[in-house]
Amino acid sequence: MRWPTFLAIALAVALAVAAVARFYGNEYYFIAAYVVLQYVVLATAWNILGGYAGYVNFGSAAFFAAGAYTTIAFHSVVSLPIPVLIVLGGIVSGVIGFIAGYLTLRLRGVFFAIATLALAVVLQTLIINWDHVGGSRGAYLLRAHEFPYIGSYMQYLFLMMLLLAVVAVSVARLIERSWLGFGLAAIRDDEAAAEASGVPTLRLKLIATTVSGAFMGMAGAPFPYMLGYVDPASAFNLAYAVNAIAMPMIGGTTTWVGPVIGAILLGTIQQVATVTISSAVNLLIVGLVLIGFVILAPNGIVGLFQQWFGKRRAR
């Protein structure tokens, strides 16, 4: 997919959501679209390390929460525009990703996964004991009801998340087709052979960890403005870690479009289930869909289509 086509699709989606929301006069459509786009960013960010390099990261919620609490920390001192807070959240989470990667990337397989899970526990413990950001009781954040020239503040947040999703997917696409992506693919296929061939495996993994963590933090930076209240339980919610892994696996982890497909599909199903049934069944839906894809299509939707088109070409 070429850049003009990709940007045209993103713009069409934004206009469609805005038109439907304005027609029905319901802000929930913007909230639902915001959440789906948030998952697009999270899934894409996870895939940079977990899909391209093959290092499964269970600490997605930690980076997301780092971005959210960066906003809380700065908001309590000085009022900054959301784009600036998104950049700051990305910087803080990127630094955390670099440090965590330097300490854990020498581990492989399940040991690395456990280390990333421990990172989330450590960060959550620090937040709970940090009174400046509300500690265990959480923190409130007041926002305006309207944004100039746009409309409601939720529409503004939706546009910010749409822009961030376009940037995240663009960076993932660029990485996939660059020397960095080829190096990460070599690490995923056989790290020992890649290292023996002269690939700077540790440096490439550190870059992937930093970029992945940065985008997860950017996804979490506007989170306090959407809810108006953040506590450790909501910021470090298990749903972020589970969805960040499940969505790329359902869509396909070897290409940039896989996480986008998985996030839109699974995120939309969860939003519909939240309205029609209950938000409590979201993780159940994720688990059932993931089990089904692991059994029927282990390479995800993209892999399924590639296999189907490969058979057609062979015929």
C-alpha positions in Angstrom: 0.0 0.0 0.0 1.4 3.4 -1.1 1.5 6.4 1.2 -1.2 8.4 -0.6 -3.5 5.4 -0.4 -2.8 4.8 3.3 -3.4 8.5 4.1 -6.6 8.6 2.1 -7.9 5.6 3.9 -7.1 7.1 7.3 -8.8 10.4 6.4 -11.8 8.5 5.1 -12.1 6.6 8.4 -11.9 9.8 10.3 -14.5 11.6 8.2 -16.8 8.6 8.4 -16.6 8.4 12.2 -17.1 12.2 12.5 -20.1 12.1 10.2 -21.8 9.2 12.0 -21.2 10.8 15.4 -22.6 14.1 14.3 -25.6 12.5 12.6 -26.6 10.6 15.7 -25.4 13.3 18.1 -23.6 10.7 20.2 -20.1 11.3 21.6 -19.7 7.6 22.2 -18.7 7.0 18.6 -15.7 9.3 19.1 -14.8 7.5 22.3 -15.1 4.1 20.7 -13.0 5.2 17.7 -10.5 6.7 20.0 -10.1 3.4 21.9 -9.7 1.4 18.7 -7.1 3.8 17.4 -5.3 3.6 20.8 -5.1 -0.2 20.3 -3.8 0.3 16.8 -0.9 2.3 18.3 -0.3 -0.2 21.1 -0.5 -3.3 18.8 1.8 -1.6 16.2 4.3 -0.6 18.9 4.3 -4.1 20.4 4.9 -5.6 17.0 8.1 -3.6 16.4 9.8 -5.7 19.1 7.5 -8.8 19.5 6.7 -9.4 15.8 9.8 -8.1 13.9 12.4 -9.3 16.5 10.4 -12.2 18.1 10.8 -10.9 21.7 7.5 -11.3 23.5 6.8 -8.3 25.7 4.3 -8.7 28.6 5.0 -5.2 29.9 2.9 -3.1 27.5 0.8 -1.8 30.3 3.9 -0.4 32.1 4.8 1.7 29.1 1.2 2.8 28.6 0.9 3.8 32.2 4.3 5.6 32.1 2.9 7.8 29.3 -0.3 8.4 31.3 1.5 9.3 34.5 3.9 11.6 32.6 0.8 13.7 31.7 -0.3 13.7 35.3 3.1 14.7 36.6 3.5 17.6 34.2 -0.2 18.7 34.5 0.2 19.2 38.3 3.1 21.6 37.6 2.3 23.4 34.3 -0.5 23.2 31.7 0.9 21.9 28.4 -0.9 21.1 25.1 -1.7 17.5 24.4 0.7 17.2 21.5 3.6 18.3 23.8 2.5 15.8 26.5 2.4 13.0 23.9 6.0 13.8 22.9 7.0 13.9 26.6 5.2 10.6 27.3 7.1 9.1 24.4 10.4 10.4 25.6 9.9 9.1 29.2 8.6 5.7 28.0 11.4 5.4 25.4 14.0 6.0 28.1 12.4 3.4 30.3 12.3 1.0 27.3 16.0 1.6 26.6 17.0 1.0 30.2 14.8 -2.0 30.6 16.1 -3.4 27.3 19.7 -2.9 28.3 19.0 -4.9 31.4 16.9 -7.7 30.0 17.6 -8.2 26.3 20.4 -10.6 27.0 17.6 -12.9 28.2 15.7 -14.9 25.7 12.3 -16.6 25.4 10.3 -17.0 28.5 12.9 -15.4 30.7 12.7 -12.1 28.8 8.8 -12.3 28.9 8.9 -12.7 32.7 11.4 -9.8 33.0 9.0 -7.5 31.2 6.1 -8.6 33.4 8.3 -7.8 36.4 8.9 -4.3 35.0 5.2 -3.6 35.1 5.0 -4.7 38.7 7.9 -2.6 39.7 6.6 0.5 37.9 3.1 0.0 39.4 4.6 -0.2 42.9 6.5 3.0 42.4 3.4 4.8 41.2 1.4 3.6 44.1 3.9 5.1 46.5 4.4 8.4 44.6 2.1 11.0 46.1 2.9 13.6 43.5 0.8 11.7 40.9 -1.9 10.6 43.4 -0.5 7.4 44.6 -2.9 4.6 45.2 -5.9 6.9 45.4 -5.4 8.2 41.8 -5.5 11.7 40.4 -8.2 13.8 38.8 -7.5 15.9 35.7 -10.0 18.6 34.6 -10.4 19.3 30.9 -12.4 21.8 28.8 -15.7 20.7 27.3 -15.1 22.3 23.9 -12.0 22.8 21.7 -11.8 25.8 19.4 -12.6 25.2 15.7 -13.1 21.4 16.3 -16.1 20.9 18.6 -16.1 18.7 21.7 -12.9 17.9 23.5 -13.5 14.2 22.7 -13.4 15.0 19.0 -10.0 16.7 19.5 -8.7 13.7 21.4 -9.9 11.4 18.6 -8.1 13.5 16.0 -4.9 13.4 18.1 -5.0 9.7 18.4 -5.8 9.3 14.7 -2.7 11.4 13.9 -0.6 9.3 16.3 -1.9 6.0 14.8 -0.9 7.2 11.3 2.6 8.2 12.6 3.1 4.8 14.5 2.0 2.7 11.5 4.2 4.8 9.1 7.2 4.3 11.4 6.5 0.5 11.6 6.2 0.3 7.8 9.5 2.2 7.4 11.3 0.0 9.9 10.0 -3.2 8.2 11.5 -2.2 4.9 14.8 -0.8 6.2 18.1 -2.3 7.3 16.7 -2.3 10.8 13.7 -4.4 9.8 15.9 -6.9 7.9 18.2 -7.1 11.0 15.3 -7.7 13.3 13.9 -10.4 11.0 17.3 -12.1 11.1 17.2 -12.0 14.9 13.7 -13.5 14.9 14.6 -16.3 12.5 17.9 -17.3 14.2 19.6 -14.9 16.6 22.8 -17.0 17.0 23.3 -17.2 13.2 22.5 -13.5 12.8 25.1 -12.6 15.5 27.7 -14.9 13.9 27.0 -13.2 10.5 27.9 -9.8 12.0 24.5 -8.4 12.8 24.7 -6.0 15.8 21.9 -7.9 17.6 22.0 -6.0 20.9 22.0 -2.6 19.3 19.1 -3.4 17.0 17.1 -4.9 19.8 17.7 -1.8 21.9 16.5 0.4 19.1 13.4 -1.7 18.8 12.7 -1.7 22.5 13.1 2.1 22.7 10.9 2.8 19.7 8.3 0.3 20.9 8.2 1.7 24.4 8.0 5.3 23.1 4.9 4.7 21.0 3.2 2.8 23.9 3.9 5.8 26.1 2.5 8.1 23.5 -0.7 6.0 23.3 -1.1 6.4 27.1 -0.3 10.2 27.3 -3.8 11.4 26.3 -5.5 8.7 28.5 -6.0 11.0 31.6 -7.7 13.6 29.4 -10.1 11.0 28.1 -11.3 9.7 31.5 -10.6 12.7 33.7 -9.3 10.4 36.4 -6.4 7.9 36.5 -5.4 5.4 39.2 -2.9 2.5 39.1 -5.6 -0.1 38.5 -6.8 1.6 35.3 -3.5 2.7 33.9 -1.8 -0.7 34.5 -4.9 -2.6 33.3 -4.2 -6.2 32.2 -6.3 -5.5 29.1 -3.6 -3.4 27.6 -1.0 -6.1 27.9 -3.3 -8.8 26.6 -4.7 -6.8 23.7 -1.2 -5.6 22.7 -0.1 -9.2 22.2 -3.4 -10.7 20.9 -4.1 -8.1 18.2 -0.8 -8.5 16.3 -1.0 -12.3 16.6 -4.6 -12.3 15.2 -3.7 -9.9 12.4 -0.2 -11.2 11.6 3.1 -10.3 13.2 5.5 -10.3 10.3 4.1 -7.2 8.6 3.0 -3.7 9.6 -0.5 -4.2 8.4 -1.2 -7.2 10.6 -1.5 -5.3 13.9 -3.7 -2.7 12.2 -6.1 -5.4 11.0 -6.1 -7.2 14.4 -6.6 -4.0 16.4 -9.5 -2.7 14.2 -11.2 -6.1 14.2 -10.7 -7.0 17.9 -11.1 -3.4 19.1 -14.4 -3.0 17.3 -15.8 -6.3 18.6 -14.9 -5.3 22.1 -16.6 -1.9 21.8 -19.7 -3.5 20.4 -19.7 -6.1 23.3 -19.2 -3.3 25.8 -22.4 -1.6 24.6 -24.5 -4.7 24.0 -23.3 -7.1 26.7 -20.7 -5.9 29.2 -17.1 -4.7 29.3 -16.4 -7.6 31.6 -16.5 -10.1 28.6 -13.8 -8.2 26.6 -10.9 -10.4 27.8 -13.0 -13.5 27.3 -13.6 -12.5 23.7 -9.9 -11.8 23.2 -9.0 -15.2 24.6 -11.6 -17.1 22.5 -10.7 -15.3 19.3 -6.9 -15.8 20.0 -7.4 -19.5 20.6 -9.4 -19.9 17.4 -6.7 -18.1 15.3 -3.8 -20.1 17.0 -5.6 -23.3 15.9 -7.0 -22.3 12.5 -4.6 -19.6 11.3 -1.4 -19.5 13.4 0.1 -16.8 11.1 -2.8 -14.5 11.5 -5.2 -13.0 9.0 -2.3 -11.7 6.8 -0.7 -15.1 6.8 -4.1 -16.7 5.9 -4.5 -14.4 2.9 -0.9 -15.0 1.8 -1.4 -18.7 1.9 -4.7 -18.4 0.0 -3.3 -16.2 -2.7 -0.2 -18.4 -2.9 -2.3 -21.4 -3.7 -4.3 -19.5 -6.3 -1.1 -18.4 -8.0 0.2 -22.0 -7.9 -3.0 -23.2 -9.6 
